[in-house]
């Protein structure tokens, strides 16, 4: 074995005392190679490890796999980042191919575009086998919708794609969705919807008390403090996930001594108070997947989910490639017509919020003589979250 790349016995002896940290992902790959029939000696040579180290990993296989199962969200995030890298390279090559087709005046149908994109991705996946291992890409309609925006192809007409078919798409989608539900035998418990909305938590209507106060406080302007909320629940109404709240500041003074994990919302921050792709991905993998999987286990229903998701910049277009049985995008420009959360849930929540904050302002004004400007000045983000909690008891957070 003079040509072997394995360590010699003397080399092993020299490095035996050196502590080597082995990543969980590496341990899983070692276990998979052995289970595929590879000899432990060859596996040890491949990873440049002692044979005894491989034996210890195999001995603790059950514990390792149990740990991996509990760390699924973290691994999914790693896989997602690897997929993004391959996706970016694929789209660069795909744009060059499209330009070449346009120069040759070749008409591109949606089916042709999807097939070519998948082929380029598969070629790159084989080229970067280590980086893209465990990833997949099906060139979905959602991906193509956002690829057009990124590539500035919004004026390119593609055969097979409807143009400005808001009403038509809104009328056809429920039938298509029902067919998906019937074919997959989905229960109302397995059909989820998510949507975001902005909330001006200090803004009052132009009529009522703010206008009255303007008579004595010239120049007073209603506060426009804004936050963003993301709501998610299922069709049966027996699970409503903890709302995601995005604030402009990560550590506001009002939450100085508050543990954010103890809040009745998932706390995130963004200077522009937007739900970004990074924030949405974190919520999807570390909250939605975990809570819904636990819910399905408790209700004894299969963990196969339909998630009605509007096409928005904060929704990564290829997330469904990891869970093809979960995400179903709503047609573009139809959210105001058929988005379930927009059909009453969000509007009702805002009415509840207004009806709850008004009495607080009036009570402060009547009992202590506090002006509305002072009331809103003292009304910080922590008080706003407590108000959301009180509303949730009767509207959203209650089971």
C-alpha positions, 0 to 999 in steps of 0.5 A, a space after each residue: 500500500 505504498 501508493 495509499 493516501 492514508 496516514 501511516 501508523 507513525 503519522 497516526 501515532 504523531 497526531 493521535 493526541 490532536 483533538 479534531 472537531 468533526 462537524 455533524 454534517 461530516 458524521 452524517 456523510 460518513 454514516 451514509 457512505 458506510 451504509 451504501 456499502 463502502 468499507 470503513 478503511 476506505 472511508 477513513 482514508 477519504 476523510 483522513 481519519 483514524 479507523 477507530 474514529 470512524 468506528 466511534 461515529 458508527 457506534 454512536 449513529 443513533 445519537 448522531 441521527 437523533 441530534 440531526 433530526 432536532 437540528 433540521 431547521 439549521 441544516 435547512 438554512 445551510 442547504 438553502 444558502 448552498 442552493 442560492 449560490 448555485 441558483 445565482 450562477 445558473 441565472 447568470 448562464 441562463 441570461 446569456 442563453 436567453 440573449 443568444 436566443 433573442 438574437 437569433 429571434 427564437 420564440 421562447 415558451 414558458 415550458 422551454 424556459 423552465 426545461 432549459 433552466 432545470 438543465 443548466 441547474 442540473 449541470 451546475 449541481 453535478 459540477 458543484 456536487 459538494 456545495 449543492 448536495 441535497 438541493 433541487 430545483 423545479 423551475 416553478 412559476 414563482 421562480 420565473 416570475 421573480 427571475 423576470 423582475 431580476 433580469 428586467 424582462 417585464 416587457 417580454 411576452 412569453 407564450 403560455 403566460 397570461 398578461 394582466 389576467 387579474 380577474 380571470 386568474 382570481 376566478 380560475 385559481 379556486 377551482 385549481 386549488 380545489 383540484 389540488 386539495 381533492 387530489 392530495 386529500 388535504 384536510 382544512 387543518 392542512 391548508 394554511 395561509 400567510 400574509 403581511 400587513 403594516 400597522 400604524 400603531 400610533 396613528 388616529 383617524 383625522 376626525 375625533 380627538 386629534 382634530 379637536 386637539 389641533 384647535 389648542 395645539 397648533 402644529 400637532 401632527 399625528 405620529 406615524 410610527 409603523 410596524 409590520 405584522 405577519 399572520 399565519 393560520 389554517 382553514 380550520 381555524 384551530 391553529 394560529 401561529 405567533 405573529 411575526 412583528 418587524 420593527 425599525 429598531 432591534 433594541 428599542 429602549 422600551 424593551 431594554 429589560 425584556 427578553 424578546 423570546 418571551 414576547 407574544 410575537 416573533 420579534 425582528 427588525 429592519 430599518 425600513 420595517 419590511 419583511 425581507 427575504 432573510 426574515 421570511 426564511 428565518 420565520 419559515 424554517 424556524 417557526 412555521 415548519 417547527 410549529 406546524 409539524 408539531 401541530 400535525 403530530 398532535 392532531 394525528 394528520 400527515 405533515 403535508 401542507 398547502 401554504 397559500 402565499 402571495 407573490 411578494 418580494 419578501 417571499 423567496 421564489 424557490 423555497 418551494 423546491 425544498 418542500 414541493 408539497 407545501 407552498 402554493 403561490 397565489 396568482 400575481 395581482 390577485 391578493 386583494 381578490 382572493 387572499 384569505 387573510 385579506 378577506 376579513 382577518 387583517 381588517 378585523 384585527 385593525 378594527 379591534 386595535 383601533 377600538 382598544 387604543 381609543 378608549 385608552 386615550 380617552 380614559 387618560 384624557 378624562 381621568 388625568 387630563 393627559 393630552 393626546 400628544 402626551 398619551 402617544 408620546 408615552 405609548 411605546 412599542 412595549 405597550 403596543 405589543 401588550 395591546 396586541 396580546 390583549 387583542 390576541 386573547 379574543 381574536 388571534 393568539 387564542 387556540 
